[in-house]
Amino acid sequence: MSAKQPVTAKPARTPDSAFTFSFAIAIGLLLFIAGLVVSLTLGGGSSVALIFGLPLLMAGLLVPLFMMRQFFTRNDVTGACPHCGASIRTSDATIRLECPSCHGIVGVRNETLYAVEGGS
């Protein structure tokens, strides 16, 4: 690379939703199994199961829910139909819909509405 060319930074990689889901389930499973092992092996008449085992069991159930909390939210998308300009309100979970006014096919991507050509 020559000295006159600017150095471009690589964009940061972020984990996708499938990786995040799998990682959260794996962490929860490990915590739950650890709590189960502690409760069953050390819990015979001692308070070790109550002090260590039960919190690990609860963490195994609650940590995946906490890690995936962004997937439980729903965003509303409002905007004008790209075909006729009528007001449309939908959720971000919708991929494609039909405009109630002009019956044109409208796509939803990145919380914006766009016209779909030749929709079937």
C-alpha positions in Angstrom: 0.0 0.0 0.0 1.4 3.4 -0.9 1.8 6.1 1.7 -0.6 8.4 -0.1 -3.6 6.1 0.1 -5.8 6.6 3.2 -6.2 3.7 5.6 -9.8 2.6 5.7 -11.2 1.0 8.8 -13.1 -2.2 8.6 -16.6 -2.1 9.8 -17.2 -3.7 13.2 -18.8 -7.1 13.1 -21.9 -7.6 15.2 -23.4 -11.0 16.0 -26.6 -11.8 14.2 -29.8 -12.8 15.9 -29.3 -16.6 15.4 -25.9 -16.4 17.1 -27.3 -14.3 19.9 -30.2 -16.8 20.4 -27.9 -19.8 20.4 -25.4 -18.2 22.8 -28.1 -17.2 25.2 -29.6 -20.7 25.2 -26.1 -22.2 25.7 -25.3 -19.9 28.7 -28.7 -20.7 30.2 -28.3 -24.4 29.8 -24.8 -24.4 31.4 -26.1 -22.4 34.4 -29.1 -24.6 34.8 -27.0 -27.8 34.6 -24.5 -26.4 37.1 -27.3 -25.6 39.5 -28.8 -29.0 39.0 -25.5 -30.7 39.7 -24.8 -28.6 42.8 -28.3 -29.2 44.1 -28.3 -33.0 43.5 -24.7 -33.7 44.6 -24.2 -31.3 47.5 -27.8 -30.7 48.6 -28.3 -33.9 50.6 -29.3 -32.3 53.9 -27.0 -29.2 53.7 -27.8 -25.6 52.9 -25.3 -25.6 50.0 -28.1 -26.4 47.6 -30.1 -23.4 48.8 -27.1 -21.1 48.7 -25.6 -22.1 45.4 -27.9 -24.5 43.6 -31.1 -22.7 43.5 -29.6 -19.3 42.4 -27.8 -21.2 39.5 -31.1 -22.8 38.5 -32.9 -19.5 38.5 -30.1 -17.8 36.6 -30.2 -20.6 34.0 -33.9 -19.8 33.4 -33.7 -16.0 33.6 -30.3 -15.2 31.9 -31.5 -16.3 28.3 -34.6 -14.1 28.7 -32.5 -11.1 29.8 -30.0 -11.7 26.9 -32.7 -11.8 24.3 -34.8 -8.9 25.5 -34.4 -6.9 22.3 -36.1 -9.6 20.3 -39.3 -9.3 22.4 -39.9 -5.7 21.4 -42.1 -4.6 18.6 -41.8 -1.3 16.7 -44.6 0.3 14.8 -43.9 1.6 11.3 -46.0 4.5 10.0 -45.6 6.2 6.7 -47.2 7.1 3.4 -47.9 4.5 0.8 -45.2 4.8 -2.0 -47.9 4.2 -4.6 -50.8 6.5 -3.6 -49.6 8.5 -0.5 -52.2 7.1 1.9 -51.2 6.7 5.5 -50.1 3.1 6.5 -49.4 1.8 9.9 -47.9 -1.7 10.5 -45.3 -3.4 12.6 -41.7 -4.0 11.8 -42.4 -7.7 11.7 -44.3 -7.3 8.5 -42.3 -8.0 5.3 -44.9 -7.2 2.7 -48.5 -5.8 2.8 -51.2 -4.6 0.5 -52.2 -0.9 0.7 -55.8 -0.6 1.9 -56.4 2.3 -0.5 -54.8 1.5 -3.8 -54.1 -2.3 -3.2 -50.5 -1.8 -4.3 -47.9 -4.1 -2.7 -45.7 -2.3 -0.2 -42.6 -3.7 1.4 -41.2 -2.9 4.9 -37.4 -2.9 5.4 -35.4 -1.1 8.1 -38.6 0.6 9.4 -39.3 2.3 6.1 -42.0 1.6 3.4 -41.0 1.0 -0.2 -42.9 0.1 -3.4 -42.7 -3.5 -4.6 -42.9 -4.0 -8.3 -44.8 -7.0 -9.7 -45.9 -8.3 -6.4 -47.6 -11.7 -6.5 
